[in-house]
């Protein structure tokens, strides 16, 4: 369609990428190193009819650009890229495929999988597919929105005070009483008084939201009538998902997301986003051409050197985004800055973060991605959390991220589970995890607060299921129960699944309280998974990524109120005493012969070298002479055995602050000499003043 005289594109300027409203029109910039031409395609407001194709007239290195006079907000557009069809060389240009702008601020249309988006590409064909997919392709809408933040400010938290709750916006609020029905399952639901009151009651300082970037459902799930509930399949890195808004449109999603952030900040709660920059929804070679694949496949994705028609699948999702390329890095940084500047979020948890830190192949602690973040003035001060692994070569990098990053510590998770649920571990291993995982972090010049300690996350059993199931029960996911982790380090306490046996139920409750205390009293940054504080079950499904139903929606009607009170008590004690400080303990005696931290056996004597590796005993105590807050020594005691143990206390009189055997953690006791440390329990004592 030739351009009319009044819609001829001017050269415009080569920055910033995407569509920007300027005085007198809209400027468009698209990145592609290997294209021979880029067309701007204009559509009606609903994105259904293509009105015009306008070649971008300007080219500055790998940036194609043009200025459209008279255009403004709400213009709907797509892109077509011309270039070689040579999958064997990594090039998959096909102007028959309408492409979404990677910098889109709002996405128009509902994507429906089909051969019109894949065609010959899926077969590595010698000739490009001639099917035009514009009718069902996703388009972008030009956005120039403003928001009155009314003085909203970033939440200022001391790192040692941070307590994270990982939650899904929909799952957390879908069934929460007190939220108006129209707001349940939405950003505004999380912004509501009942949701915020619960977080404040617990003492949570930060929420880590499962992905809110706009995403797509995989074709396999659609065919089974399922959805990608978790959202780890991004398509819009600048777009809050309309699925989590009260209306299915981009503007509503932006407005309601901002309202949520404002209200959480007003309550003193940080907002952290789980972000997925390691891959896109285009999947592997047989996946749809939506955006990056058609714009410049060889630049946007990591391709095997010896097989350029394929993809490096270091993510398990079909492709790996090429953050090592300057434009890939720019997209990620622009997206992060957008969420900080325009949406006021406080930080990010990076899914499969090792993939972002790779050079040509290997992980580089001082690589381009990390250096770019470190010097960026907008992102300075943002909370940065790594999931420190991917599926590529040498992908497990726990402890190896740059200073200042927090890292999900699965070694803490597995050790705590093993210690309490009867699997192989030792007292020495538990002590290392309780004290900041010094073997992983101190040796790298890191601080104890950079280990993010957790026992349960969205990925795996809930806390209740961890003590109720030996095996995964994932048949509802449609993958023959082969998906999800097989190595859960769980224990069903003698009965698989639900039980009415009071002995079994009491044992499970004790173990859950002990595991919660282990996380929340440890040295590091603790994280809870929403629902664990009230006994939520997923019925043994340890991978419910596709379950948007009562499997994943927190069942508030069945909430264990005693357990909620117990968690609130734990966090109150953490705030008041901070049992283990944000510095490394030495264990060395001072001039008075007192150690900042000493580990004791039930005899009251220090643990000996052979004791540390004795897997047969699950009893020990930490005498903390210098806790993080206050001048009074603390004694943390752990008994993962079934039997009570007489524990010889250090000299002096002690008072009980916590006994995890009690449903709310409270028990009146003060004394000296011997203390009966009950089975399956965590206890915290405080030295009584002289």
C-alpha positions in Angstrom: 0.0 0.0 0.0 1.8 3.2 -1.1 1.9 6.1 1.3 -0.3 9.0 0.7 1.2 12.5 0.5 0.1 13.5 3.9 1.4 10.4 5.6 4.9 10.2 4.1 7.4 9.3 6.7 10.2 11.7 7.5 13.7 10.5 8.5 13.1 11.3 12.1 15.7 10.5 14.7 17.4 7.3 15.9 16.5 7.3 19.5 14.9 6.1 21.7 13.7 2.7 20.4 10.1 2.0 20.0 7.4 4.6 19.4 7.6 8.1 21.0 5.1 10.8 20.8 6.8 14.1 20.0 5.5 17.6 19.0 3.7 17.2 15.7 3.8 13.4 15.4 5.3 10.0 16.4 8.9 8.9 16.0 9.5 5.1 15.4 12.9 3.3 15.9 13.5 -0.4 15.2 16.7 -2.4 15.7 17.9 -4.9 13.0 21.4 -5.5 11.9 20.6 -7.8 9.0 17.3 -6.5 7.5 17.3 -4.9 4.1 14.2 -2.9 4.8 11.6 -2.3 7.6 8.0 -1.3 7.0 5.8 0.5 9.4 2.2 -0.9 9.0 -0.7 1.2 10.2 -4.0 -0.4 11.4 -7.4 0.7 12.4 -7.9 1.3 16.1 -9.0 -2.3 16.8 -6.0 -3.7 14.9 -8.1 -5.6 12.4 -7.6 -3.8 9.1 -4.2 -2.9 7.7 -4.4 0.6 6.2 -1.0 1.4 5.0 2.6 0.3 4.8 5.3 2.9 5.1 9.0 2.0 4.7 11.2 3.5 7.4 13.4 6.0 5.6 16.2 6.5 8.0 19.0 4.1 8.9 21.7 4.8 11.5 23.9 1.7 11.7 21.5 -1.1 12.8 18.6 1.3 13.8 15.8 2.0 11.3 13.7 5.1 12.0 11.1 7.4 10.7 8.8 10.3 11.9 5.1 10.2 11.1 3.7 13.8 11.1 0.2 14.2 12.5 0.2 10.9 14.3 -0.4 10.6 18.0 -1.4 8.4 20.9 -3.7 5.4 20.2 -2.2 4.7 16.8 -2.1 1.0 16.2 0.9 -0.4 14.2 3.0 -3.4 13.4 6.3 -4.0 11.6 7.4 -6.1 8.5 11.0 -6.9 8.0 12.6 -7.7 4.7 15.9 -9.6 4.4 17.3 -13.0 3.6 15.5 -16.2 4.3 18.5 -18.3 5.2 17.7 -20.4 8.4 21.0 -22.2 7.8 22.7 -18.8 8.6 20.3 -17.8 11.3 18.2 -15.5 9.2 14.4 -15.9 9.2 13.1 -12.7 7.5 9.6 -12.9 6.0 7.7 -9.8 5.2 4.5 -11.9 5.2 4.7 -12.0 9.0 3.5 -8.9 10.8 5.8 -8.3 13.8 5.3 -6.8 17.2 7.5 -3.9 18.2 9.8 -5.3 21.0 9.5 -1.9 22.7 5.7 -1.9 22.6 4.1 -0.1 25.6 0.7 -1.6 24.9 -0.3 -4.8 22.9 -3.4 -5.0 20.8 -5.2 -8.3 19.9 -5.5 -11.8 21.3 -2.9 -14.2 20.0 -4.2 -17.5 18.7 -1.6 -20.1 17.8 -1.7 -21.6 14.3 0.3 -22.4 11.2 -0.1 -18.9 9.9 2.4 -17.7 12.5 4.8 -20.6 11.9 4.4 -22.2 8.5 7.6 -23.0 6.7 9.8 -21.6 9.5 9.0 -24.7 11.6 10.4 -27.0 8.9 13.6 -25.0 8.2 12.3 -24.7 4.6 14.4 -23.5 1.8 11.7 -20.9 0.8 9.8 -18.6 3.0 6.2 -19.1 3.8 3.8 -17.0 1.8 0.9 -16.9 4.3 0.2 -13.4 5.6 -0.7 -13.5 9.3 -1.6 -9.8 9.9 -5.2 -10.5 10.8 -4.3 -12.5 13.9 -0.9 -11.0 14.7 -0.3 -8.9 17.8 0.1 -5.2 17.2 1.4 -2.3 19.3 -0.5 0.8 20.3 1.3 4.2 20.7 1.1 5.3 24.3 1.8 8.7 25.8 0.3 8.3 29.3 1.0 10.3 32.4 0.3 9.4 36.0 0.0 11.5 39.1 2.1 9.6 41.6 1.0 12.0 44.4 4.4 12.1 46.1 5.0 8.3 45.9 8.5 7.4 47.0 10.6 4.2 47.0 10.4 2.3 50.3 13.6 2.8 52.2 14.5 -0.5 54.0 17.6 -1.5 55.9 18.8 -4.7 54.2 18.7 -6.6 57.5 15.0 -5.7 57.9 13.9 -7.1 54.5 11.4 -10.0 54.7 10.1 -11.1 51.3 6.8 -12.8 50.5 6.6 -14.4 47.0 3.1 -14.3 45.7 0.9 -14.5 42.6 -1.4 -11.5 42.2 -4.3 -13.6 41.2 -3.8 -16.6 43.4 -3.3 -14.4 46.5 -6.4 -12.4 46.0 -8.9 -14.6 44.1 -10.6 -16.0 47.3 -9.6 -13.4 49.9 -12.6 -12.4 52.0 -13.4 -8.7 52.2 -12.2 -7.9 48.6 -15.1 -6.8 46.4 -15.8 -9.6 43.9 -14.9 -7.4 40.9 -11.4 -6.7 42.3 -10.5 -10.3 43.2 -7.6 -11.8 41.3 -6.3 -8.3 40.2 -3.8 -5.7 40.9 -6.5 -3.7 42.7 -7.2 -6.8 44.8 -3.6 -6.8 46.0 -4.0 -3.1 46.6 -7.1 -3.6 48.8 -7.2 -3.2 52.6 -7.7 -6.9 53.4 -4.6 -8.0 51.3 -2.4 -5.3 52.8 -3.6 -5.9 56.3 -2.6 -9.5 56.1 0.9 -8.7 54.9 1.3 -6.1 57.6 0.0 -8.5 60.2 2.7 -11.0 59.3 5.4 -8.3 59.2 6.3 -8.7 55.5 8.3 -5.8 54.1 8.5 -6.8 50.4 6.3 -8.6 48.0 8.0 -10.5 45.1 5.3 -10.8 42.4 5.3 -13.7 40.0 5.6 -12.4 36.4 3.4 -9.5 35.5 4.9 -8.8 32.1 2.3 -9.6 29.4 2.8 -13.2 28.3 1.4 -15.9 26.0 0.0 -19.4 26.6 1.9 -22.2 24.9 0.0 -23.9 22.1 0.2 -27.2 23.9 -1.6 -25.7 26.9 -4.2 -24.0 24.8 -5.0 -27.4 23.1 -5.6 -28.9 26.6 -7.8 -26.1 27.8 -5.0 -24.8 30.2 -3.2 -21.6 30.6 0.3 -20.4 31.6 -0.8 -19.3 35.0 2.7 -18.5 36.4 3.4 -16.3 33.4 7.0 -17.3 32.6 6.5 -16.8 28.8 6.9 -13.1 28.2 6.0 -11.2 25.1 5.7 -7.6 26.4 8.6 -6.5 28.5 7.0 -3.0 29.0 3.4 -4.1 29.4 1.7 -5.1 32.7 -0.5 -8.1 32.0 -4.2 -7.2 31.3 -5.1 -10.7 32.7 -4.4 -9.2 36.2 -6.5 -6.1 35.6 -10.2 -5.7 36.1 -10.6 -5.1 32.4 -8.7 -6.7 29.6 -7.0 -3.7 28.1 -3.5 -2.2 28.4 -4.4 1.2 29.8 -6.5 -0.3 32.6 -3.6 -2.6 33.4 -1.1 0.2 33.7 -3.4 2.4 35.8 -4.3 -0.4 38.2 -0.7 -1.6 38.5 0.4 1.9 39.5 -2.5 2.2 42.0 -1.3 -1.1 43.5 2.3 0.1 43.8 1.1 3.4 45.4 -0.9 1.7 48.0 1.7 -0.9 48.9 4.3 1.8 49.2 2.0 3.8 51.5 1.8 0.7 53.7 5.6 0.5 53.7 5.8 -2.5 51.5 8.3 -2.9 48.6 7.2 -4.2 45.2 9.6 -6.6 43.5 9.0 -8.1 40.1 9.9 -11.6 38.9 11.2 -10.8 35.4 11.9 -13.3 32.5 14.5 -11.9 30.2 16.2 -15.2 29.5 13.8 -16.3 26.7 10.7 -15.2 24.9 7.4 -16.7 23.9 8.6 -17.5 20.4 10.0 -20.8 21.6 12.2 -22.9 19.4 12.4 -23.4 15.6 8.9 -24.7 15.4 7.4 -21.9 17.4 5.6 -18.8 16.1 7.1 -15.8 14.6 5.8 -12.9 16.7 8.6 -10.3 17.0 12.3 -10.9 17.5 12.6 -14.0 15.2 11.3 -12.0 12.3 13.1 -8.7 13.0 16.6 -10.2 13.3 16.8 -13.7 14.5 20.6 -14.0 14.4 21.0 -11.0 16.7 18.2 -11.4 19.2 18.8 -15.1 20.0 21.7 -17.3 20.9 22.2 -19.7 18.0 24.6 -22.7 17.9 27.7 -21.9 15.8 27.6 -25.2 14.1 23.8 -25.3 13.6 22.5 -21.7 12.9 19.0 -22.9 12.1 18.5 -24.1 15.7 18.6 -22.4 19.1 20.6 -22.7 22.2 18.0 -23.9 24.7 19.7 -23.1 27.9 16.4 -22.1 29.5 14.3 -25.3 28.7 11.8 -23.0 26.9 13.0 -23.4 23.3 15.3 -20.4 23.0 17.8 -18.2 24.9 17.6 -14.4 24.6 20.9 -12.9 23.5 21.6 -10.3 26.3 25.3 -10.5 25.1 24.3 -8.6 22.0 24.2 -4.8 22.5 20.5 -4.5 21.4 19.5 -7.4 23.6 21.2 -5.8 26.5 19.6 -2.4 25.7 16.1 -4.0 25.6 16.6 -5.4 29.1 18.0 -2.2 30.5 15.3 -0.1 28.9 12.6 -2.4 30.3 14.1 -2.3 33.8 14.3 1.5 33.7 10.7 1.7 32.5 9.5 -0.3 35.5 11.5 1.8 37.9 10.8 5.2 36.5 7.3 4.8 35.1 5.9 2.1 37.4 7.9 2.8 40.6 8.9 -0.8 41.4 11.6 -1.3 43.9 13.5 -4.2 42.4 13.6 -7.4 40.4 14.1 -11.2 40.8 15.7 -12.4 37.6 14.5 -15.8 36.4 17.3 -18.2 35.3 19.7 -15.3 35.8 22.8 -17.2 34.8 21.6 -16.9 31.2 21.8 -13.1 31.5 25.4 -13.2 32.7 26.9 -15.4 30.0 29.5 -14.1 27.5 29.8 -16.1 24.3 29.1 -19.2 26.4 30.5 -19.1 29.9 29.1 -17.2 32.8 31.0 -14.0 33.5 30.6 -12.4 37.0 31.9 -9.1 35.6 30.1 -9.4 32.2 28.4 -6.7 30.3 25.0 -7.2 31.9 26.3 -6.8 35.4 28.6 -3.8 34.5 25.7 -2.1 32.8 23.5 -2.5 35.9 26.2 -1.4 38.3 26.7 2.0 36.5 23.1 2.8 35.7 21.9 5.8 37.7 18.2 4.9 37.3 18.7 1.4 38.6 21.0 2.3 41.4 19.5 1.2 44.7 17.1 -1.3 43.1 16.9 -4.7 44.8 18.5 -7.3 42.5 17.8 -11.0 43.1 19.2 -13.8 41.0 17.9 -17.3 40.4 21.5 -18.4 40.1 21.2 -21.1 37.5 20.2 -22.1 34.0 20.3 -25.3 32.0 23.4 -24.3 29.9 27.0 -25.4 30.4 28.2 -24.8 34.0 24.9 -23.2 34.7 24.8 -23.5 38.5 26.4 -20.3 39.8 25.1 -20.0 43.4 27.4 -17.5 45.2 29.1 -16.3 42.1 27.0 -13.2 41.2 28.4 -9.7 41.8 28.5 -8.1 45.2 25.2 -6.5 46.2 23.0 -9.2 44.5 20.8 -11.5 46.5 20.7 -15.1 45.4 18.0 -17.8 45.8 19.9 -20.3 48.0 18.6 -23.8 47.1 21.4 -25.2 49.3 19.6 -23.7 52.3 16.3 -25.0 51.0 17.5 -28.6 50.6 19.5 -28.7 53.8 16.6 -27.4 55.9 14.3 -29.9 54.3 16.7 -32.8 54.8 17.4 -31.9 58.4 13.8 -31.7 59.5 12.3 -34.3 57.2 14.7 -37.2 57.7 17.0 -37.1 54.7 20.8 -37.3 54.6 22.5 -34.2 56.0 24.6 -33.2 59.0 24.6 -30.7 61.8 27.6 -29.0 60.2 25.7 -28.5 57.0 22.7 -27.0 58.8 25.0 -24.7 60.8 26.6 -23.4 57.6 23.2 -22.6 56.0 21.9 -21.0 59.2 24.9 -18.7 59.3 24.7 -17.1 55.8 26.2 -20.0 53.8 29.7 -18.6 54.4 31.2 -21.4 52.3 29.4 -19.9 49.3 29.2 -16.2 50.0 32.0 -15.1 52.4 34.7 -16.7 50.2 33.4 -14.5 47.3 33.6 -11.2 49.3 29.8 -11.2 49.8 27.7 -10.4 52.9 25.5 -12.8 54.8 22.4 -10.8 53.7 23.0 -11.7 50.1 21.8 -15.3 50.6 18.1 -15.4 50.1 16.9 -18.2 52.4 13.8 -20.2 51.7 12.3 -23.6 52.1 9.4 -23.2 49.7 8.9 -21.1 46.6 6.2 -21.1 43.9 8.2 -23.9 42.2 7.6 -27.1 44.1 5.4 -28.3 47.0 3.8 -25.9 49.3 4.9 -26.1 52.9 1.9 -28.2 53.9 2.4 -30.5 51.0 6.0 -30.9 51.8 5.0 -32.6 55.0 2.0 -34.5 53.4 3.4 -36.1 50.2 6.3 -38.2 49.3 5.6 -38.0 45.6 4.3 -35.4 43.1 0.8 -35.6 41.9 0.8 -33.6 38.7 -1.6 -35.5 36.4 -3.8 -32.4 36.0 -0.9 -30.7 34.1 -1.3 -33.1 31.2 2.3 -34.4 31.2 1.7 -37.9 32.5 3.1 -36.8 35.9 6.6 -36.4 34.5 6.8 -32.7 35.0 8.0 -31.0 38.2 10.7 -32.1 40.6 11.1 -35.7 41.5 13.6 -35.0 44.2 11.6 -33.0 46.8 13.2 -34.1 50.1 9.6 -34.2 51.5 8.0 -36.6 54.0 4.4 -37.5 54.2 4.6 -38.4 57.9 3.3 -41.9 57.2 0.2 -41.0 55.1 0.2 -39.8 51.5 -2.0 -36.8 51.2 -4.8 -35.6 53.5 -5.3 -37.4 56.8 -7.7 -37.3 59.7 -5.2 -39.0 62.1 -4.5 -36.5 64.9 -1.1 -38.0 65.4 -0.1 -37.4 61.8 -1.6 -33.9 61.8 0.2 -32.9 64.9 3.5 -34.2 63.5 3.0 -32.3 60.3 2.2 -29.1 62.1 5.3 -29.4 64.3 7.5 -29.9 61.2 5.9 -26.9 59.4 6.5 -24.6 62.4 10.1 -25.8 62.7 10.8 -25.2 59.0 9.3 -21.7 59.2 11.5 -20.9 62.2 14.6 -22.2 60.5 14.0 -19.8 57.6 12.9 -16.7 59.5 15.5 -16.9 62.3 18.5 -17.6 60.0 21.2 -15.3 58.9 20.4 -13.9 55.5 17.3 -12.5 53.7 14.3 -14.7 54.4 11.5 -15.4 51.9 8.1 -17.0 52.5 5.8 -18.4 49.8 2.4 -16.9 50.2 0.0 -19.4 51.6 2.5 -21.3 53.7 1.7 -19.1 56.7 -1.8 -20.4 56.7 -1.5 -24.0 55.5 -2.4 -23.8 51.8 -2.3 -27.1 49.9 -1.9 -27.7 46.1 -3.0 -31.3 46.6 0.4 -32.6 45.9 0.9 -30.8 42.6 4.5 -29.5 42.7 4.4 -27.8 39.3 1.0 -26.0 39.0 2.3 -23.5 36.4 -0.8 -24.2 34.3 -3.5 -24.4 37.1 -5.5 -21.2 37.3 -8.0 -22.7 39.8 -8.4 -23.7 43.4 -5.2 -25.7 43.2 -3.2 -22.4 43.2 -5.8 -19.9 44.6 -5.1 -19.6 48.3 -7.9 -21.1 50.3 -8.5 -18.4 52.9 -11.6 -20.1 54.2 -9.5 -22.9 55.6 -6.7 -20.7 56.9 -5.0 -21.9 60.1 -5.2 -18.8 62.2 -2.8 -20.2 64.8 -0.2 -20.7 62.1 -0.7 -17.1 60.9 -0.2 -15.8 64.5 2.9 -18.0 64.8 4.5 -16.6 61.7 3.7 -13.1 62.9 5.4 -13.9 66.2 8.5 -15.2 64.5 8.9 -12.1 62.4 8.3 -9.9 65.5 11.1 -11.7 67.2 13.3 -11.3 64.2 12.7 -7.6 64.1 13.3 -7.2 67.9 16.4 -9.4 68.3 17.8 -10.1 64.8 19.4 -13.3 66.3 22.2 -13.4 63.7 23.7 -10.1 62.6 24.3 -9.0 59.0 28.1 -9.6 59.4 30.2 -12.7 59.4 30.7 -14.4 62.8 34.1 -15.7 63.6 33.5 -18.1 66.5 36.8 -16.9 67.9 37.1 -16.1 71.7 37.8 -12.5 72.7 40.0 -11.4 75.6 37.4 -12.5 78.1 37.2 -16.0 76.4 33.7 -15.3 75.0 32.9 -16.1 71.4 30.6 -14.1 69.3 29.0 -17.4 68.2 29.5 -20.9 69.7 27.8 -24.2 68.8 26.8 -26.5 71.6 25.9 -30.2 72.0 23.1 -31.2 74.4 25.8 -31.6 77.1 26.3 -27.9 77.0 29.8 -28.4 75.7 31.1 -27.1 72.3 30.5 -29.4 69.4 33.7 -31.3 68.5 35.0 -31.9 65.0 33.5 -35.4 64.7 30.2 -34.1 65.9 29.7 -31.9 62.8 29.7 -34.8 60.4 27.6 -37.1 62.5 24.4 -37.6 60.4 22.8 -39.7 63.2 22.2 -36.7 65.5 19.9 -33.9 64.7 20.3 -31.8 67.9 22.4 -28.7 68.3 22.3 -25.1 69.6 23.9 -21.8 68.7 24.9 -19.5 71.5 24.9 -16.0 70.0 26.8 -13.7 72.4 26.4 -10.8 70.0 23.0 -10.8 68.4 22.1 -8.2 65.8 19.9 -6.1 68.2 20.2 -5.8 71.9 23.1 -6.7 74.2 21.7 -9.9 75.7 22.9 -13.3 74.5 20.5 -15.6 72.7 20.4 -19.4 72.5 18.9 -20.9 69.3 18.2 -24.6 69.8 17.2 -27.3 67.2 15.9 -30.8 67.7 14.8 -32.6 64.6 14.6 -35.9 66.3 11.3 -37.5 67.5 12.3 -37.6 71.2 12.7 -34.9 73.8 16.2 -34.1 74.8 17.5 -32.7 78.1 19.8 -29.8 77.1 22.3 -28.4 79.5 22.0 -24.6 79.3 25.0 -22.2 79.6 25.5 -20.7 83.0 23.0 -18.2 84.1 19.2 -17.8 84.1 17.3 -17.9 80.8 13.9 -17.0 79.6 12.0 -18.5 76.7 11.1 -16.3 73.7 9.9 -19.0 71.3 9.0 -22.7 71.3 7.9 -23.9 67.9 6.0 -26.8 69.3 3.4 -24.3 70.5 0.8 -23.4 67.8 1.6 -19.7 68.4 5.2 -20.1 69.5 4.5 -18.8 73.0 5.3 -20.8 76.2 6.0 -19.4 79.7 9.3 -20.7 81.0 12.3 -19.3 82.8 15.1 -21.1 84.6 18.6 -22.5 84.4 20.3 -25.9 84.4 18.5 -28.3 82.1 16.0 -27.4 79.5 13.7 -30.0 78.0 14.1 -29.5 74.2 11.1 -31.2 72.7 11.2 -33.3 69.6 10.7 -31.6 66.2 11.2 -28.1 67.7 13.1 -24.9 67.4 13.6 -22.8 70.6 14.9 -19.4 71.2 16.1 -18.4 74.7 17.3 -15.1 76.0 19.8 -14.6 78.9 17.9 -13.0 81.7 19.4 -9.7 82.9 21.6 -9.9 86.0 
